[in-house]
Amino acid sequence: MTEPNRQSGENEERIIEIEIERLRPFKEHPFQVKDRMSLSIKNQWFDDKNRAYIYFSIEDIMELLNCGRNKAIKSMRELDDETGIGLIEKRRQGFGKVNVIYAT
């Protein structure tokens, strides 16, 4: 692990280079969504348009992000293709059912 030489003030961002070999998965990593998508593909979870999808409940998001319900809902809205930056597409399945989520 190396740290570039630079003068740092109190409010400056610090950059640290880490060798790729030292990186490893951890429980609450945001890329678990990608892992779920890979598993969906492996299990052949495709819709009628041949798009892979995942089931991801608000409770799953709360656990993943270690946050409350409101924050989980807000986070999903920020990613949504209708209300946010368009990284995911949500499809409602009905009252009390988990949404289907597509990565866009």
Residue pairs with C-beta under 8 A, 6 or more apart in sequence:
1 16
1 17
1 18
1 19
1 22
2 16
2 17
3 14
3 15
3 16
3 17
4 15
4 17
6 15
8 14
28 64
28 65
28 66
30 64
30 65
32 64
33 54
33 56
33 103
34 103
36 54
36 56
37 52
37 54
37 103
40 52
40 53
40 54
41 52
45 52
45 53
45 54
46 52
46 53
47 53
47 100
47 102
51 102
52 102
52 103
53 91
53 100
53 101
53 102
54 100
54 101
55 98
55 99
55 100
55 101
56 98
56 99
56 101
57 98
57 99
58 69
58 72
58 73
58 76
61 67
61 72
61 75
61 76
62 68
62 69
62 71
62 72
65 71
65 72
65 75
67 75
76 88
76 90
77 83
77 84
78 84
78 85
79 85
79 86
79 87
79 88
80 86
80 88
80 89
80 90
81 87
81 88
81 89
81 104
86 104
87 103
87 104
88 101
88 102
88 103
88 104
89 101
89 102
89 104
90 99
90 100
90 101
90 102
91 99
91 100
91 101
91 102
92 99
93 99
93 100
